[in-house]
Amino acid sequence: MIVVKNINNNVSLCLDSSNLQMYETMRQEYKAVADCVDKIGEYYESVTSAELNEEEKLYLILHINRVCSKESES
């Protein structure tokens, strides 16, 4: 387990190493979606001055990919 401290709101987040490994795998497998999530993260940071962590980015990759998959089925 990896512990990360979010500097902006002083909250410690526990990232399970399997989630971190899944994040890295998903980034490689769904490169275009991961690039999109990076842009969303940059925008989010510019608006809120807070960064998305890896688990939040993993969540976005999974759900954006699901939406894209449904779009291509239609």
C-alpha positions in Angstrom: 0.0 0.0 0.0 1.3 3.5 -0.9 0.3 6.5 1.2 0.1 9.8 -0.6 -0.5 13.2 1.1 -2.6 15.6 -0.9 -0.9 18.9 -0.2 -3.9 21.1 -1.2 -6.2 19.8 1.5 -3.8 18.0 3.8 -5.6 14.6 3.4 -3.7 11.4 3.3 -4.8 8.9 0.7 -4.0 5.2 0.7 -3.4 3.9 -2.8 -3.5 0.1 -3.0 -0.5 -1.1 -5.0 -2.8 -3.2 -7.2 -4.8 -0.1 -8.1 -1.6 1.7 -9.0 -0.5 -1.3 -11.1 -4.0 -1.3 -12.8 -3.7 2.4 -13.5 -0.3 1.9 -15.2 -1.7 -1.0 -17.2 -4.8 0.9 -18.3 -2.7 3.9 -19.3 -0.7 1.7 -21.6 -3.7 -0.2 -23.0 -6.0 2.8 -23.5 -3.4 5.5 -24.5 -5.9 7.8 -26.3 -8.2 7.8 -23.3 -5.3 8.3 -20.9 -4.2 11.3 -22.9 -7.7 12.7 -22.7 -7.7 12.1 -18.9 -4.4 14.0 -18.6 -6.0 17.0 -20.4 -9.0 16.8 -18.0 -6.5 16.7 -15.1 -4.7 19.8 -16.5 -8.0 21.7 -16.8 -9.1 20.6 -13.3 -5.8 21.7 -11.8 -6.1 25.1 -13.6 -9.6 25.7 -12.2 -9.1 24.3 -8.7 -5.4 24.3 -8.1 -5.7 20.7 -7.0 -4.3 17.7 -8.9 -6.1 14.4 -9.7 -4.5 11.4 -8.1 -3.9 8.1 -9.9 -7.0 6.5 -8.5 -9.1 9.4 -9.7 -7.5 9.2 -13.1 -8.0 5.4 -13.2 -11.7 6.0 -12.5 -11.9 8.5 -15.4 -10.0 6.1 -17.8 -12.4 3.3 -17.0 -15.6 5.3 -17.4 -14.6 7.4 -20.4 -13.5 4.2 -22.1 -16.9 2.6 -21.3 -18.7 5.6 -22.8 -16.5 5.5 -25.9 -17.2 1.8 -26.3 -20.9 2.3 -26.1 -20.7 5.1 -28.7 -18.9 2.8 -31.1 -21.5 0.1 -30.7 -24.3 2.5 -31.7 
